[in-house]
Amino acid sequence: MRLTKYRHIRVQHWLIFSGYLASLLMVFFPVNVLAWGPQGHSIIAEIAQERLKPQVWQAIQQEFSIKHLADVANWADQIKSKRKETRPWHYANIMAGEFLYLKRRDCPTGNCVTEKVLEFTSKLQDAKIKGRPRKEAFKYLVHFVGDIHQPLHLGNAEDRGGNTINVLIHGERTNLHAVWDHDLIRIKGKSLVKYAAKLSGDIRQKNARAWVKSDVVGWVNESRKLALRQGYPLELNGRGELSRRYLEAGEETVERQFQRAGVRLAYLLNRIIKP
């Protein structure tokens, strides 16, 4: 994800549950610095943690010294300012008009979210990788699975995933990428943990089974399709703002993407973490 115009975020009730002092500092940073926003990644982690096999979750806690999966869900965003080379890892810009991701065209160097999910999955399956490199691979994977499910992280290269498309929402000027990162998350002061639990409880087993049948590239193409069919076609009201219909449809899509990401992250970790 790329930097865009500065916007300050408000401290929400979810900070109580984040457990990180760094999260308190986010109020001073541009809202668009973070993919899905810290809320989104924490929600995905909460959903995933509920679906981890008990023995897998125990192994994760013991090996990586964490109490909650959400504790590491935003680490990859928090270290971007120090590790500038990792910034392109959070997205994969795709040629305008193309529905399918192609590595040779869209990510020839391997420095994009699609290839990084595959890379860090492979590292966690390699028994020779231990210590800090293994823990960082784990934290990157938790975060990047979330990033793949934000449709504008699979946006067009020419508009930097919607970052250069200016829009109005509720009288506030922002950009399309930031709308999908933050403004469509409808937690609105609710408990993040309870909100995530509700989303998780609403998942039908038949849907969960279907969601894990596709691979990482399939997840990418799914998000790309949402970007082209729902994200980019803007609908405005009489005041030139994004319409209520656009926003409500976007909110529903974001919730479904949270659910998909949580289910798929749990499925991935259940396969690659050995108790």
Beta strands, then each sheet from edge to edge (+ up, - down):
strand 1: 166-169
strand 2: 172-175
sheet 1: 1+ 2-
end
